[in-house]
Amino acid sequence: MGNLLYIIAVILVIIWAVSFFGEYATGGIIHILLVIAIIAILLKVIRRAA
């Protein structure tokens, strides 16, 4: 389950970066997805360190 969450988080960050730096107009939802992705990555790092 943890690996799947990490993969989803990485994909969300990539999608955000492409839409942020690309020519796509997405709106506010992509920023919410980015926050969720960062939280998932931080949880993964914290659990690995503990």
N, C-alpha and C positions, 0 to 999 in steps of 0.2 A: 504494500500500500504506500509506503514511504517513497519508493522509487517512482511509482506512478505520479505521485504528487509533485515530486521534483521535476520529472519530465514535463508535466503540464505547466509548471511554473516557468521553466526555461522556454517553452514554446510561446507562452504569453509574453514574456519579455522580448522575444524575437519579433513577434507580431507588433508589439508596441513600438519597437525601434523602427521597423519598416514603415509603419503608418505615421510615426512622428517625423521621420526624416524624408519620407517619400511624399508623394503628391496626393495621398489619400486623406480625405476629410472624414474622421470617424466620430468625433463628439466626445462627450465625457465618459462614456462607458469604457473606453480603452484605458483610461487612467485608473478607474476602479479595478480593472483586471490587472493592471500593473501593480497596484498596491497588494492585491491578493497574491500575486506571484512573488513579490518581495517577501511577504510574510511567510509563504511556504518555503522559500529558500532559507530564510533566517531560522525557521523551526528545524529544518534539516541540519543546518550547521550546528545549532545549539544542541540538538539531540546527539549528534555525532561526537561533539566535544565532551558531553557529560558522561 
